[in-house]
């Protein structure tokens, strides 16, 4: 009789935490559980909170001028005015706060206000200084918050170039400075010479004084 001494090896049942538990080192890989699908979305980088706010204000016919009024901002504001005027003749509200502005830029916005058919109501806040007052003076209705400060100051002139070029720049600047004084004189009903004197002296006005001066029509 033949006796088979070969025995079948016995492997212990896997136990939690044991060497053959799923996920343990050396354990055979089983089918992976499906990973959850998380919702996602794509937001274009060009869409910003500031852009969305500006678009919503523009839809309500509101334009903001704040900080330095330079040529880029003046062109942007002029384009907004023309766009709103093409859509409707309803009033446009322009909120103005500028302590620094270029003479060319300020007169450019003033010219755009004068060009369109829609009435422009300027609301001044904070501080309005120098050439930026031309934007206020060009408006049909001029309002200001009670704590607004106005600084009548002559625009500064700086240029580089040859002697002939500097002479031409200076002449152009003088014409623009006269235009600034004329705009303020027309708005206030005061003589141009008086406005020029106040600009040269850098006259400071509170909101109440600006109303008495004729620079604004109503306090808020």
C-alpha positions as CSV (number, residue, x, y, z in Angstrom):
1,X,0.0,0.0,0.0
2,X,1.3,3.3,-1.0
3,X,1.0,6.2,1.5
4,X,1.1,9.7,0.3
5,X,3.0,11.8,2.8
6,X,2.4,15.0,0.9
7,X,0.2,17.4,2.8
8,X,-1.8,20.3,1.4
9,X,-0.5,23.6,2.8
10,X,-3.0,25.5,4.9
11,X,-3.2,29.3,4.6
12,X,-4.8,31.2,7.4
13,X,-7.9,33.3,6.6
14,X,-7.1,37.0,6.2
15,X,-7.9,39.0,9.3
16,X,-8.3,42.7,9.8
17,X,-4.9,44.3,10.0
18,X,-3.2,41.0,9.1
19,X,-0.5,40.6,6.5
20,X,-3.0,39.6,3.9
21,X,-5.6,42.3,4.7
22,X,-6.6,44.4,1.7
23,X,-4.2,47.3,1.4
24,X,-1.5,45.7,3.6
25,X,2.1,45.6,2.2
26,X,2.5,42.6,-0.1
27,X,-1.2,41.9,-0.3
28,X,-2.5,41.1,-3.8
29,X,-4.2,44.0,-5.6
30,X,-7.9,43.7,-5.9
31,X,-10.3,45.8,-8.0
32,X,-10.0,49.5,-7.2
33,X,-13.1,51.3,-5.9
34,X,-14.4,54.0,-8.4
35,X,-13.2,57.5,-7.5
36,X,-16.0,60.0,-6.9
37,X,-16.5,62.6,-9.7
38,X,-16.4,66.1,-8.3
39,X,-18.2,68.9,-10.1
40,X,-15.9,71.5,-11.7
41,X,-16.3,74.7,-13.7
42,X,-14.2,77.0,-15.8
43,X,-14.1,80.7,-15.2
44,X,-12.4,82.8,-17.8
45,X,-9.5,84.8,-16.4
46,X,-10.7,87.9,-18.2
47,X,-13.9,88.0,-16.2
48,X,-13.1,89.8,-12.9
49,X,-15.1,91.2,-10.1
50,X,-14.1,94.7,-11.2
51,X,-15.2,94.1,-14.7
52,X,-18.6,92.7,-13.6
53,X,-19.2,95.6,-11.3
54,X,-18.3,98.1,-14.1
55,X,-20.6,96.4,-16.5
56,X,-23.5,96.4,-14.0
57,X,-23.0,100.1,-13.2
58,X,-22.8,100.9,-16.9
59,X,-26.1,99.1,-17.4
60,X,-27.6,101.5,-14.9
61,X,-25.9,104.4,-16.7
62,X,-23.4,105.1,-14.0
63,X,-19.7,105.9,-14.7
64,X,-16.9,106.2,-12.1
65,X,-13.9,108.4,-12.3
66,X,-11.5,107.9,-9.4
67,X,-7.8,108.3,-8.7
68,X,-5.6,109.8,-11.4
69,X,-7.5,111.0,-14.5
70,X,-5.0,110.3,-17.3
71,X,-5.4,109.9,-21.0
72,X,-6.2,106.1,-20.8
73,X,-9.0,106.7,-18.3
74,X,-10.3,109.7,-20.2
75,X,-10.5,107.7,-23.4
76,X,-12.3,104.9,-21.5
77,X,-14.8,107.4,-20.0
78,X,-15.4,109.1,-23.3
79,X,-16.2,105.8,-24.9
80,X,-18.6,104.9,-22.1
81,X,-20.4,108.3,-22.6
82,X,-20.7,107.8,-26.3
83,X,-22.0,104.2,-25.8
84,X,-24.7,105.2,-23.3
85,X,-25.7,108.2,-25.5
86,X,-26.2,105.9,-28.5
87,X,-28.5,103.7,-26.5
88,X,-30.7,106.3,-24.8
89,X,-31.1,110.0,-24.0
90,X,-31.7,109.2,-20.3
91,X,-29.4,111.0,-17.8
92,X,-25.9,109.6,-17.1
93,X,-24.6,109.8,-13.5
94,X,-20.8,110.3,-13.3
95,X,-19.2,109.9,-9.9
96,X,-16.0,112.0,-9.7
97,X,-13.2,111.9,-7.2
98,X,-9.7,112.9,-8.4
99,X,-6.8,114.5,-6.7
100,X,-4.6,114.3,-9.8
101,X,-5.5,114.8,-13.4
102,X,-3.9,115.7,-16.7
103,X,-5.1,118.9,-18.4
104,X,-5.6,117.2,-21.7
105,X,-7.4,114.3,-20.1
106,X,-9.8,116.4,-18.1
107,X,-10.7,118.6,-21.1
108,X,-11.2,115.5,-23.2
109,X,-13.8,114.2,-20.8
110,X,-15.4,117.7,-20.6
111,X,-15.6,117.8,-24.4
112,X,-17.3,114.3,-24.5
113,X,-19.9,115.5,-22.0
114,X,-20.6,118.5,-24.1
115,X,-20.8,116.4,-27.3
116,X,-23.5,113.9,-26.3
117,X,-27.2,114.6,-26.1
118,X,-27.8,112.8,-22.8
119,X,-27.6,115.1,-19.8
120,X,-24.7,114.2,-17.5
121,X,-25.1,114.6,-13.7
122,X,-21.7,114.7,-11.9
123,X,-21.6,113.7,-8.3
124,X,-18.4,114.8,-6.6
125,X,-17.0,113.0,-3.5
126,X,-13.7,112.9,-1.7
127,X,-11.4,115.5,-3.2
128,X,-11.6,117.1,-6.7
129,X,-8.5,119.0,-7.5
130,X,-7.0,120.9,-10.5
131,X,-8.1,120.1,-14.1
132,X,-10.6,117.5,-12.9
133,X,-12.9,120.4,-12.0
134,X,-13.4,120.8,-15.8
135,X,-15.3,117.6,-15.8
136,X,-17.6,118.9,-13.0
137,X,-18.0,122.3,-14.7
138,X,-19.1,120.7,-18.0
139,X,-22.0,118.8,-16.5
140,X,-25.6,120.0,-16.6
141,X,-26.2,119.1,-13.0
142,X,-23.4,119.2,-10.4
143,X,-23.8,117.7,-7.0
144,X,-21.5,117.0,-4.1
145,X,-21.4,115.1,-0.8
146,X,-21.1,117.5,2.2
147,X,-17.6,116.5,3.0
148,X,-16.2,116.9,-0.5
149,X,-13.2,119.2,-0.9
150,X,-12.5,121.2,-4.0
151,X,-9.1,122.6,-4.9
152,X,-8.9,125.3,-7.6
153,X,-5.3,125.0,-8.8
154,X,-3.5,126.0,-12.0
155,X,-2.4,123.0,-14.1
156,X,1.3,122.3,-14.1
157,X,3.3,122.4,-17.2
158,X,6.3,120.1,-17.9
159,X,7.7,119.2,-21.3
160,X,10.9,118.1,-23.0
161,X,12.3,119.0,-26.4
162,X,14.0,121.7,-28.4
163,X,13.5,125.4,-27.8
164,X,11.0,125.6,-30.7
165,X,9.1,122.5,-29.4
166,X,9.0,123.8,-25.9
167,X,7.6,127.1,-27.2
168,X,4.9,125.3,-29.0
169,X,4.0,123.1,-26.0
170,X,3.8,126.2,-23.8
171,X,1.5,127.9,-26.2
172,X,-0.8,124.9,-26.4
173,X,-0.8,124.6,-22.6
174,X,-1.7,128.3,-22.2
175,X,-4.7,127.8,-24.5
176,X,-5.9,124.8,-22.6
177,X,-5.5,126.6,-19.3
178,X,-7.7,129.4,-20.6
179,X,-10.2,126.8,-21.7
180,X,-10.2,125.4,-18.2
181,X,-10.9,128.8,-16.7
182,X,-13.6,129.5,-19.2
183,X,-15.4,126.2,-18.4
184,X,-15.4,127.1,-14.7
185,X,-16.5,130.7,-15.4
186,X,-19.4,129.5,-17.5
187,X,-20.5,127.0,-14.8
188,X,-20.2,129.5,-11.9
189,X,-21.2,132.7,-13.6
190,X,-18.1,134.4,-12.4
191,X,-15.6,136.4,-14.5
192,X,-12.8,134.5,-16.2
193,X,-10.2,136.8,-14.6
194,X,-11.5,136.0,-11.2
195,X,-11.3,132.2,-11.9
196,X,-7.8,132.6,-13.2
197,X,-6.8,134.4,-10.1
198,X,-8.3,131.7,-7.9
199,X,-6.6,129.0,-9.9
200,X,-3.2,130.7,-9.6
201,X,-3.7,131.1,-5.8
202,X,-4.8,127.5,-5.3
203,X,-8.1,128.3,-3.6
204,X,-9.6,125.6,-1.4
205,X,-13.4,125.2,-1.1
206,X,-15.6,123.1,1.1
207,X,-18.8,121.7,-0.3
208,X,-20.8,124.5,1.2
209,X,-18.4,127.1,-0.2
210,X,-18.4,125.5,-3.6
211,X,-22.2,125.8,-3.7
212,X,-21.9,129.5,-2.8
213,X,-19.2,129.8,-5.4
214,X,-21.5,128.3,-8.0
215,X,-19.4,125.3,-8.7
216,X,-22.0,122.8,-7.6
217,X,-25.8,123.1,-7.8
218,X,-26.8,120.9,-4.9
219,X,-25.5,119.3,-1.7
220,X,-26.2,115.6,-1.0
